[in-house]
C-alpha cells in the first residue's frame, strides 16, 4: 500500500491508497498474503472448493430385480414326485413300480425345471428313471420267462394226459384216429401235445399186444 503508484499494475482503492497487483480484487494471492487493516478489499485466500457431497448413501440396499424375474429361494422344496420315483424304482413291485418310477421321474423333472429354482430333487428323479427303466427291462424278461415256463409245463402235462388216455382207451378193434383227436382232448390241455401223447400211448399199447 502506498500513497502513489509504485509500478505497473498498481491500483487505487476507494480509500485513495494504492495497492500492489497481488491485492487487486479477483486475483488469487497465496495464503500468506497479508491484508491491510480497515481495507475494503475482499481478498480470496486461495481456498479450494470442496467437492459436492454425494446424495447417495454408501450403504444403499440392493436394487430390486426387474419385473418378471423370480428370485430362487435359498431353501428350495424337494419335489415329492421325484422322491416317489426313486422309491418306486427301488421297490419295483414286479415291474409295476418300475413303470410308475419312470412316469413320476419324467413328470417331476419337468415340474422342477418349470419351478425356476423353487423345487429341487432333479437327481432323485434321474435316479428313479434309471432304476425304473432297468426294472421295466427286468420285468419284461421275468414275465416272458414265466410264460415260457408255464407253456412248457402245460405242454408236458398235456402230453402226459394224452399218453395216459391213449393207453387206457386202446383197443385192437378201434381206430387210433377215432380216439386221439381234437374232440377227445380235454379243454384244459394243449391240444397238439395231448394228441401227440395219446398217439404215443396208443402205439405203446399196440406194440405190447
FIKOLZA-1660 file (N, C-alpha, C; in steps of 0.1 Angstrom, whole numbers, plus 5000, padded with zeros to 4 digits):
% residues 209
   i   px   py   pz ch aa at
   1 5009 4988 5000  A  X  N
   1 5000 5000 5000  A  X CA
   1 5009 5012 5000  A  X  C
   2 5005 5022 4992  A  X  N
   2 5013 5034 4991  A  X CA
   2 5004 5046 4987  A  X  C
   3 5008 5058 4989  A  X  N
   3 5001 5069 4985  A  X CA
   3 5001 5072 4970  A  X  C
   4 5012 5066 4964  A  X  N
   4 5014 5068 4949  A  X CA
   4 5016 5054 4943  A  X  C
   5 5013 5053 4930  A  X  N
   5 5016 5040 4923  A  X CA
   5 5031 5037 4923  A  X  C
   6 5034 5025 4926  A  X  N
   6 5048 5021 4927  A  X CA
   6 5053 5013 4914  A  X  C
   7 5044 5012 4904  A  X  N
   7 5048 5005 4892  A  X CA
   7 5036 5001 4884  A  X  C
   8 5038 4993 4874  A  X  N
   8 5027 4988 4865  A  X CA
   8 5019 4978 4873  A  X  C
   9 5006 4979 4871  A  X  N
   9 4996 4970 4878  A  X CA
   9 4991 4975 4891  A  X  C
  10 4997 4986 4897  A  X  N
  10 4992 4990 4909  A  X CA
  10 4979 4997 4907  A  X  C
  11 4970 4996 4917  A  X  N
  11 4956 5001 4915  A  X CA
  11 4952 5009 4928  A  X  C
  12 4943 5018 4925  A  X  N
  12 4939 5027 4936  A  X CA
  12 4925 5023 4941  A  X  C
  13 4924 5021 4954  A  X  N
  13 4912 5017 4961  A  X CA
  13 4903 5029 4964  A  X  C
  14 4891 5027 4970  A  X  N
  14 4882 5038 4973  A  X CA
  14 4887 5046 4985  A  X  C
  15 4897 5041 4992  A  X  N
  15 4903 5049 5003  A  X CA
  15 4914 5059 4998  A  X  C
  16 4916 5059 4985  A  X  N
  16 4926 5068 4980  A  X CA
  16 4940 5062 4980  A  X  C
  17 4942 5050 4985  A  X  N
  17 4955 5044 4986  A  X CA
  17 4957 5035 4974  A  X  C
  18 4971 5033 4971  A  X  N
  18 4975 5025 4960  A  X CA
  18 4979 5011 4966  A  X  C
  19 4975 5001 4959  A  X  N
  19 4978 4987 4963  A  X CA
  19 4985 4979 4952  A  X  C
  20 4993 4970 4956  A  X  N
  20 5001 4962 4946  A  X CA
  20 4991 4953 4938  A  X  C
  21 4996 4948 4927  A  X  N
  21 4987 4940 4918  A  X CA
  21 4982 4927 4925  A  X  C
  22 4990 4922 4935  A  X  N
  22 4985 4910 4942  A  X CA
  22 4973 4912 4950  A  X  C
  23 4970 4924 4954  A  X  N
  23 4958 4927 4962  A  X CA
  23 4946 4931 4954  A  X  C
  24 4947 4931 4941  A  X  N
  24 4936 4936 4933  A  X CA
  24 4925 4925 4934  A  X  C
  25 4912 4930 4935  A  X  N
  25 4901 4920 4936  A  X CA
  25 4901 4911 4924  A  X  C
  26 4898 4898 4926  A  X  N
  26 4897 4888 4915  A  X CA
  26 4910 4881 4914  A  X  C
  27 4921 4885 4920  A  X  N
  27 4934 4878 4920  A  X CA
  27 4933 4867 4930  A  X  C
  28 4943 4857 4930  A  X  N
  28 4944 4846 4939  A  X CA
  28 4957 4847 4947  A  X  C
  29 4958 4855 4956  A  X  N
  29 4970 4856 4964  A  X CA
  29 4972 4844 4972  A  X  C
  30 4985 4842 4977  A  X  N
  30 4988 4830 4985  A  X CA
  30 4982 4831 4999  A  X  C
  31 4982 4821 5006  A  X  N
  31 4976 4821 5019  A  X CA
  31 4983 4829 5029  A  X  C
  32 4996 4833 5026  A  X  N
  32 5004 4841 5035  A  X CA
  32 5003 4856 5032  A  X  C
  33 4995 4860 5022  A  X  N
  33 4994 4874 5019  A  X CA
  33 4987 4881 5030  A  X  C
  34 4992 4892 5034  A  X  N
  34 4986 4900 5045  A  X CA
  34 4977 4910 5039  A  X  C
  35 4966 4913 5046  A  X  N
  35 4956 4922 5042  A  X CA
  35 4957 4935 5052  A  X  C
  36 4958 4946 5046  A  X  N
  36 4959 4958 5054  A  X CA
  36 4947 4960 5062  A  X  C
  37 4948 4965 5075  A  X  N
  37 4936 4967 5083  A  X CA
  37 4927 4977 5077  A  X  C
  38 4914 4976 5080  A  X  N
  38 4904 4986 5075  A  X CA
  38 4904 4987 5060  A  X  C
  39 4908 4976 5053  A  X  N
  39 4908 4977 5038  A  X CA
  39 4895 4971 5034  A  X  C
  40 4888 4979 5024  A  X  N
  40 4875 4974 5020  A  X CA
  40 4877 4963 5009  A  X  C
  41 4889 4959 5006  A  X  N
  41 4891 4949 4996  A  X CA
  41 4888 4935 5001  A  X  C
  42 4881 4928 4993  A  X  N
  42 4878 4914 4997  A  X CA
  42 4889 4905 4990  A  X  C
  43 4896 4898 4998  A  X  N
  43 4907 4890 4993  A  X CA
  43 4904 4876 4995  A  X  C
  44 4906 4868 4984  A  X  N
  44 4904 4853 4985  A  X CA
  44 4917 4847 4989  A  X  C
  45 4917 4838 4999  A  X  N
  45 4929 4832 5005  A  X CA
  45 4933 4820 4997  A  X  C
  46 4927 4817 4986  A  X  N
  46 4932 4806 4978  A  X CA
  46 4926 4793 4982  A  X  C
  47 4915 4793 4990  A  X  N
  47 4909 4781 4994  A  X CA
  47 4903 4773 4982  A  X  C
  48 4904 4761 4982  A  X  N
  48 4898 4753 4971  A  X CA
  48 4884 4749 4975  A  X  C
  49 4876 4748 4964  A  X  N
  49 4861 4745 4967  A  X CA
  49 4860 4730 4970  A  X  C
  50 4853 4727 4980  A  X  N
  50 4851 4713 4984  A  X CA
  50 4842 4706 4974  A  X  C
  51 4845 4693 4971  A  X  N
  51 4837 4686 4961  A  X CA
  51 4823 4684 4966  A  X  C
  52 4814 4684 4958  A  X  N
  52 4800 4683 4962  A  X CA
  52 4798 4669 4968  A  X  C
  53 4790 4669 4979  A  X  N
  53 4787 4657 4986  A  X CA
  53 4777 4648 4978  A  X  C
  54 4780 4635 4978  A  X  N
  54 4771 4627 4970  A  X CA
  54 4758 4625 4978  A  X  C
  55 4747 4626 4971  A  X  N
  55 4734 4624 4977  A  X CA
  55 4730 4610 4980  A  X  C
  56 4738 4601 4974  A  X  N
  56 4736 4587 4976  A  X CA
  56 4743 4581 4988  A  X  C
  57 4737 4573 4996  A  X  N
  57 4743 4567 5008  A  X CA
  57 4753 4556 5004  A  X  C
  58 4763 4555 5011  A  X  N
  58 4773 4545 5008  A  X CA
  58 4768 4531 5012  A  X  C
  59 4757 4530 5019  A  X  N
  59 4751 4518 5023  A  X CA
  59 4737 4516 5017  A  X  C
  60 4736 4518 5004  A  X  N
  60 4723 4517 4998  A  X CA
  60 4719 4502 4997  A  X  C
  61 4706 4499 4999  A  X  N
  61 4701 4485 4997  A  X CA
  61 4703 4480 4983  A  X  C
  62 4703 4467 4981  A  X  N
  62 4704 4461 4968  A  X CA
  62 4692 4465 4960  A  X  C
  63 4695 4467 4947  A  X  N
  63 4684 4471 4938  A  X CA
  63 4674 4459 4936  A  X  C
  64 4662 4463 4935  A  X  N
  64 4652 4452 4933  A  X CA
  64 4653 4446 4919  A  X  C
  65 4650 4433 4918  A  X  N
  65 4651 4426 4905  A  X CA
  65 4641 4432 4895  A  X  C
  66 4644 4431 4882  A  X  N
  66 4635 4437 4872  A  X CA
  66 4622 4429 4872  A  X  C
  67 4611 4435 4867  A  X  N
  67 4598 4429 4867  A  X CA
  67 4599 4416 4859  A  X  C
  68 4592 4405 4864  A  X  N
  68 4592 4393 4857  A  X CA
  68 4603 4383 4861  A  X  C
  69 4613 4388 4869  A  X  N
  69 4624 4380 4873  A  X CA
  69 4621 4374 4886  A  X  C
  70 4621 4361 4888  A  X  N
  70 4618 4354 4900  A  X CA
  70 4631 4351 4907  A  X  C
  71 4633 4355 4920  A  X  N
  71 4645 4351 4927  A  X CA
  71 4643 4338 4934  A  X  C
  72 4652 4328 4932  A  X  N
  72 4651 4315 4937  A  X CA
  72 4652 4315 4952  A  X  C
  73 4644 4308 4959  A  X  N
  73 4645 4308 4974  A  X CA
  73 4658 4301 4978  A  X  C
  74 4663 4304 4990  A  X  N
  74 4675 4298 4995  A  X CA
  74 4674 4284 4998  A  X  C
  75 4662 4279 5003  A  X  N
  75 4659 4266 5006  A  X CA
  75 4648 4260 4998  A  X  C
  76 4651 4256 4985  A  X  N
  76 4640 4250 4977  A  X CA
  76 4635 4238 4982  A  X  C
  77 4622 4235 4980  A  X  N
  77 4615 4224 4985  A  X CA
  77 4617 4212 4975  A  X  C
  78 4620 4200 4981  A  X  N
  78 4622 4188 4973  A  X CA
  78 4609 4183 4967  A  X  C
  79 4609 4181 4954  A  X  N
  79 4597 4176 4947  A  X CA
  79 4593 4163 4952  A  X  C
  80 4580 4161 4956  A  X  N
  80 4575 4149 4962  A  X CA
  80 4575 4137 4951  A  X  C
  81 4572 4141 4939  A  X  N
  81 4571 4131 4928  A  X CA
  81 4585 4125 4925  A  X  C
  82 4595 4133 4927  A  X  N
  82 4609 4128 4925  A  X CA
  82 4612 4118 4935  A  X  C
  83 4608 4121 4948  A  X  N
  83 4611 4111 4959  A  X CA
  83 4603 4098 4956  A  X  C
  84 4590 4099 4951  A  X  N
  84 4582 4088 4948  A  X CA
  84 4588 4080 4937  A  X  C
  85 4594 4087 4927  A  X  N
  85 4600 4080 4916  A  X CA
  85 4612 4071 4921  A  X  C
  86 4620 4076 4930  A  X  N
  86 4631 4068 4935  A  X CA
  86 4626 4057 4943  A  X  C
  87 4616 4059 4951  A  X  N
  87 4611 4048 4960  A  X CA
  87 4605 4037 4951  A  X  C
  88 4597 4040 4941  A  X  N
  88 4591 4030 4932  A  X CA
  88 4602 4023 4925  A  X  C
  89 4612 4030 4921  A  X  N
  89 4623 4024 4913  A  X CA
  89 4630 4013 4922  A  X  C
  90 4631 4016 4935  A  X  N
  90 4638 4006 4944  A  X CA
  90 4628 3994 4947  A  X  C
  91 4616 3997 4950  A  X  N
  91 4607 3986 4954  A  X CA
  91 4603 3977 4942  A  X  C
  92 4602 3983 4930  A  X  N
  92 4600 3975 4918  A  X CA
  92 4586 3970 4916  A  X  C
  93 4581 3962 4926  A  X  N
  93 4567 3956 4925  A  X CA
  93 4565 3948 4912  A  X  C
  94 4574 3939 4909  A  X  N
  94 4572 3930 4897  A  X CA
  94 4570 3938 4884  A  X  C
  95 4576 3950 4884  A  X  N
  95 4575 3958 4872  A  X CA
  95 4566 3969 4872  A  X  C
  96 4555 3968 4881  A  X  N
  96 4545 3979 4882  A  X CA
  96 4552 3991 4888  A  X  C
  97 4560 3989 4899  A  X  N
  97 4567 4000 4905  A  X CA
  97 4577 4007 4896  A  X  C
  98 4583 3998 4887  A  X  N
  98 4593 4004 4877  A  X CA
  98 4586 4013 4867  A  X  C
  99 4574 4009 4863  A  X  N
  99 4567 4018 4853  A  X CA
  99 4563 4031 4860  A  X  C
 100 4558 4030 4872  A  X  N
 100 4555 4043 4880  A  X CA
 100 4567 4051 4882  A  X  C
 101 4579 4045 4885  A  X  N
 101 4591 4052 4887  A  X CA
 101 4595 4061 4875  A  X  C
 102 4593 4055 4863  A  X  N
 102 4597 4062 4850  A  X CA
 102 4587 4074 4848  A  X  C
 103 4574 4071 4850  A  X  N
 103 4564 4081 4848  A  X CA
 103 4566 4093 4858  A  X  C
 104 4567 4090 4871  A  X  N
 104 4569 4100 4881  A  X CA
 104 4582 4108 4879  A  X  C
 105 4592 4100 4874  A  X  N
 105 4605 4107 4872  A  X CA
 105 4605 4118 4862  A  X  C
 106 4599 4115 4850  A  X  N
 106 4598 4124 4839  A  X CA
 106 4589 4136 4843  A  X  C
 107 4578 4133 4850  A  X  N
 107 4569 4144 4853  A  X CA
 107 4575 4153 4864  A  X  C
 108 4582 4147 4874  A  X  N
 108 4589 4156 4884  A  X CA
 108 4600 4164 4878  A  X  C
 109 4607 4159 4868  A  X  N
 109 4618 4167 4862  A  X CA
 109 4612 4179 4855  A  X  C
 110 4601 4177 4848  A  X  N
 110 4595 4188 4841  A  X CA
 110 4590 4199 4851  A  X  C
 111 4584 4194 4862  A  X  N
 111 4580 4204 4872  A  X CA
 111 4591 4211 4879  A  X  C
 112 4602 4204 4881  A  X  N
 112 4614 4211 4887  A  X CA
 112 4620 4221 4878  A  X  C
 113 4620 4218 4865  A  X  N
 113 4625 4228 4856  A  X CA
 113 4617 4240 4855  A  X  C
 114 4603 4238 4856  A  X  N
 114 4594 4249 4855  A  X CA
 114 4593 4258 4868  A  X  C
 115 4598 4252 4879  A  X  N
 115 4597 4259 4892  A  X CA
 115 4607 4271 4893  A  X  C
 116 4617 4272 4884  A  X  N
 116 4627 4283 4884  A  X CA
 116 4634 4283 4898  A  X  C
 117 4638 4272 4903  A  X  N
 117 4646 4271 4915  A  X CA
 117 4638 4269 4928  A  X  C
 118 4625 4270 4927  A  X  N
 118 4617 4268 4939  A  X CA
 118 4616 4254 4944  A  X  C
 119 4619 4244 4935  A  X  N
 119 4619 4230 4938  A  X CA
 119 4632 4223 4935  A  X  C
 120 4636 4213 4942  A  X  N
 120 4648 4206 4940  A  X CA
 120 4644 4191 4939  A  X  C
 121 4654 4183 4937  A  X  N
 121 4652 4168 4936  A  X CA
 121 4654 4163 4922  A  X  C
 122 4661 4170 4913  A  X  N
 122 4663 4166 4900  A  X CA
 122 4672 4153 4900  A  X  C
 123 4681 4152 4909  A  X  N
 123 4689 4140 4910  A  X CA
 123 4681 4128 4914  A  X  C
 124 4672 4130 4923  A  X  N
 124 4663 4119 4927  A  X CA
 124 4655 4114 4915  A  X  C
 125 4650 4123 4907  A  X  N
 125 4642 4120 4896  A  X CA
 125 4650 4112 4886  A  X  C
 126 4662 4116 4883  A  X  N
 126 4670 4109 4874  A  X CA
 126 4673 4095 4879  A  X  C
 127 4676 4093 4891  A  X  N
 127 4679 4080 4897  A  X CA
 127 4667 4071 4896  A  X  C
 128 4655 4077 4899  A  X  N
 128 4643 4069 4897  A  X CA
 128 4640 4065 4883  A  X  C
 129 4643 4074 4874  A  X  N
 129 4641 4070 4859  A  X CA
 129 4650 4058 4855  A  X  C
 130 4663 4059 4860  A  X  N
 130 4672 4049 4856  A  X CA
 130 4668 4035 4862  A  X  C
 131 4665 4036 4875  A  X  N
 131 4660 4023 4882  A  X CA
 131 4647 4018 4875  A  X  C
 132 4639 4027 4872  A  X  N
 132 4626 4023 4865  A  X CA
 132 4628 4016 4852  A  X  C
 133 4637 4022 4844  A  X  N
 133 4640 4016 4831  A  X CA
 133 4646 4002 4832  A  X  C
 134 4656 4001 4842  A  X  N
 134 4662 3988 4844  A  X CA
 134 4651 3978 4849  A  X  C
 135 4642 3983 4858  A  X  N
 135 4632 3974 4863  A  X CA
 135 4622 3970 4853  A  X  C
 136 4619 3979 4843  A  X  N
 136 4609 3975 4832  A  X CA
 136 4616 3964 4824  A  X  C
 137 4628 3966 4820  A  X  N
 137 4635 3956 4812  A  X CA
 137 4636 3942 4820  A  X  C
 138 4639 3943 4833  A  X  N
 138 4639 3931 4841  A  X CA
 138 4625 3924 4842  A  X  C
 139 4615 3933 4843  A  X  N
 139 4601 3927 4844  A  X CA
 139 4597 3920 4831  A  X  C
 140 4601 3926 4820  A  X  N
 140 4597 3920 4807  A  X CA
 140 4604 3906 4806  A  X  C
 141 4617 3906 4810  A  X  N
 141 4624 3893 4809  A  X CA
 141 4617 3883 4819  A  X  C
 142 4613 3887 4830  A  X  N
 142 4607 3878 4840  A  X CA
 142 4594 3873 4835  A  X  C
 143 4585 3882 4830  A  X  N
 143 4572 3877 4825  A  X CA
 143 4573 3868 4813  A  X  C
 144 4583 3871 4804  A  X  N
 144 4585 3862 4793  A  X CA
 144 4589 3848 4797  A  X  C
 145 4598 3848 4807  A  X  N
 145 4603 3835 4812  A  X CA
 145 4592 3828 4819  A  X  C
 146 4583 3835 4827  A  X  N
 146 4572 3828 4833  A  X CA
 146 4562 3822 4823  A  X  C
 147 4560 3830 4813  A  X  N
 147 4550 3825 4803  A  X CA
 147 4556 3813 4796  A  X  C
 148 4569 3814 4793  A  X  N
 148 4575 3802 4786  A  X CA
 148 4576 3790 4795  A  X  C
 149 4578 3792 4807  A  X  N
 149 4578 3781 4817  A  X CA
 149 4565 3775 4818  A  X  C
 150 4555 3784 4819  A  X  N
 150 4541 3779 4820  A  X CA
 150 4537 3771 4808  A  X  C
 151 4541 3776 4797  A  X  N
 151 4537 3769 4784  A  X CA
 151 4544 3755 4784  A  X  C
 152 4557 3755 4788  A  X  N
 152 4564 3742 4788  A  X CA
 152 4557 3732 4798  A  X  C
 153 4554 3737 4810  A  X  N
 153 4547 3729 4820  A  X CA
 153 4534 3723 4814  A  X  C
 154 4526 3732 4808  A  X  N
 154 4513 3729 4803  A  X CA
 154 4515 3718 4791  A  X  C
 155 4525 3720 4783  A  X  N
 155 4528 3711 4772  A  X CA
 155 4531 3697 4778  A  X  C
 156 4540 3697 4788  A  X  N
 156 4543 3684 4794  A  X CA
 156 4532 3677 4800  A  X  C
 157 4524 3685 4807  A  X  N
 157 4512 3679 4814  A  X CA
 157 4502 3674 4804  A  X  C
 158 4500 3681 4793  A  X  N
 158 4491 3677 4783  A  X CA
 158 4495 3665 4776  A  X  C
 159 4508 3664 4773  A  X  N
 159 4514 3652 4767  A  X CA
 159 4512 3639 4776  A  X  C
 160 4514 3642 4789  A  X  N
 160 4513 3630 4798  A  X CA
 160 4498 3626 4799  A  X  C
 161 4489 3635 4799  A  X  N
 161 4475 3632 4800  A  X CA
 161 4470 3625 4787  A  X  C
 162 4475 3629 4776  A  X  N
 162 4472 3623 4763  A  X CA
 162 4478 3609 4763  A  X  C
 163 4490 3607 4767  A  X  N
 163 4496 3594 4767  A  X CA
 163 4488 3584 4776  A  X  C
 164 4484 3589 4788  A  X  N
 164 4476 3580 4796  A  X CA
 164 4463 3577 4790  A  X  C
 165 4457 3586 4783  A  X  N
 165 4444 3584 4777  A  X CA
 165 4445 3574 4765  A  X  C
 166 4456 3575 4758  A  X  N
 166 4458 3566 4747  A  X CA
 166 4460 3551 4751  A  X  C
 167 4468 3550 4762  A  X  N
 167 4470 3537 4768  A  X CA
 167 4457 3531 4773  A  X  C
 168 4449 3539 4780  A  X  N
 168 4437 3534 4787  A  X CA
 168 4426 3530 4776  A  X  C
 169 4425 3538 4766  A  X  N
 169 4415 3536 4756  A  X CA
 169 4419 3528 4744  A  X  C
 170 4430 3522 4745  A  X  N
 170 4435 3514 4733  A  X CA
 170 4426 3501 4732  A  X  C
 171 4423 3499 4720  A  X  N
 171 4415 3487 4716  A  X CA
 171 4419 3482 4702  A  X  C
 172 4422 3469 4701  A  X  N
 172 4426 3464 4688  A  X CA
 172 4415 3466 4677  A  X  C
 173 4403 3467 4682  A  X  N
 173 4392 3468 4672  A  X CA
 173 4388 3483 4670  A  X  C
 174 4396 3492 4675  A  X  N
 174 4392 3506 4674  A  X CA
 174 4404 3513 4667  A  X  C
 175 4400 3523 4658  A  X  N
 175 4409 3531 4651  A  X CA
 175 4416 3541 4660  A  X  C
 176 4429 3543 4658  A  X  N
 176 4436 3553 4666  A  X CA
 176 4430 3567 4664  A  X  C
 177 4427 3571 4652  A  X  N
 177 4422 3584 4649  A  X CA
 177 4409 3587 4656  A  X  C
 178 4401 3577 4658  A  X  N
 178 4388 3579 4665  A  X CA
 178 4390 3581 4680  A  X  C
 179 4401 3578 4685  A  X  N
 179 4404 3580 4700  A  X CA
 179 4412 3593 4702  A  X  C
 180 4423 3594 4694  A  X  N
 180 4433 3605 4696  A  X CA
 180 4429 3616 4686  A  X  C
 181 4420 3625 4690  A  X  N
 181 4416 3636 4681  A  X CA
 181 4413 3648 4690  A  X  C
 182 4410 3659 4683  A  X  N
 182 4407 3672 4690  A  X CA
 182 4395 3671 4698  A  X  C
 183 4386 3663 4694  A  X  N
 183 4373 3662 4701  A  X CA
 183 4374 3654 4714  A  X  C
 184 4385 3646 4715  A  X  N
 184 4387 3638 4728  A  X CA
 184 4396 3646 4737  A  X  C
 185 4403 3656 4733  A  X  N
 185 4413 3663 4741  A  X CA
 185 4405 3672 4751  A  X  C
 186 4409 3671 4764  A  X  N
 186 4402 3680 4774  A  X CA
 186 4405 3694 4771  A  X  C
 187 4396 3703 4776  A  X  N
 187 4397 3717 4773  A  X CA
 187 4409 3723 4781  A  X  C
 188 4413 3717 4792  A  X  N
 188 4424 3723 4799  A  X CA
 188 4438 3720 4794  A  X  C
 189 4439 3710 4785  A  X  N
 189 4452 3706 4780  A  X CA
 189 4455 3713 4766  A  X  C
 190 4468 3713 4763  A  X  N
 190 4472 3718 4750  A  X CA
 190 4469 3707 4740  A  X  C
 191 4460 3710 4730  A  X  N
 191 4455 3700 4721  A  X CA
 191 4466 3693 4714  A  X  C
 192 4475 3700 4708  A  X  N
 192 4485 3693 4700  A  X CA
 192 4494 3684 4708  A  X  C
 193 4497 3688 4720  A  X  N
 193 4505 3680 4729  A  X CA
 193 4497 3668 4734  A  X  C
 194 4485 3670 4737  A  X  N
 194 4476 3659 4742  A  X CA
 194 4475 3648 4731  A  X  C
 195 4472 3653 4719  A  X  N
 195 4471 3643 4708  A  X CA
 195 4484 3635 4705  A  X  C
 196 4495 3643 4706  A  X  N
 196 4508 3636 4704  A  X CA
 196 4510 3626 4715  A  X  C
 197 4507 3629 4728  A  X  N
 197 4508 3619 4739  A  X CA
 197 4499 3608 4737  A  X  C
 198 4486 3611 4733  A  X  N
 198 4477 3600 4731  A  X CA
 198 4481 3590 4720  A  X  C
 199 4487 3595 4709  A  X  N
 199 4492 3586 4699  A  X CA
 199 4503 3578 4703  A  X  C
 200 4512 3584 4711  A  X  N
 200 4523 3576 4717  A  X CA
 200 4518 3565 4726  A  X  C
 201 4509 3569 4734  A  X  N
 201 4503 3558 4743  A  X CA
 201 4496 3547 4736  A  X  C
 202 4489 3551 4725  A  X  N
 202 4482 3541 4717  A  X CA
 202 4492 3532 4710  A  X  C
 203 4503 3538 4705  A  X  N
 203 4513 3530 4698  A  X CA
 203 4520 3521 4708  A  X  C
 204 4523 3526 4720  A  X  N
 204 4529 3518 4730  A  X CA
 204 4520 3506 4734  A  X  C
 205 4508 3508 4736  A  X  N
 205 4499 3497 4739  A  X CA
 205 4497 3487 4728  A  X  C
 206 4497 3492 4716  A  X  N
 206 4496 3484 4704  A  X CA
 206 4509 3475 4702  A  X  C
 207 4520 3480 4706  A  X  N
 207 4532 3472 4704  A  X CA
 207 4533 3461 4715  A  X  C
 208 4527 3464 4726  A  X  N
 208 4528 3454 4737  A  X CA
 208 4518 3443 4735  A  X  C
 209 4509 3444 4726  A  X  N
 209 4499 3433 4724  A  X CA
 209 4505 3422 4716  A  X  C
% end
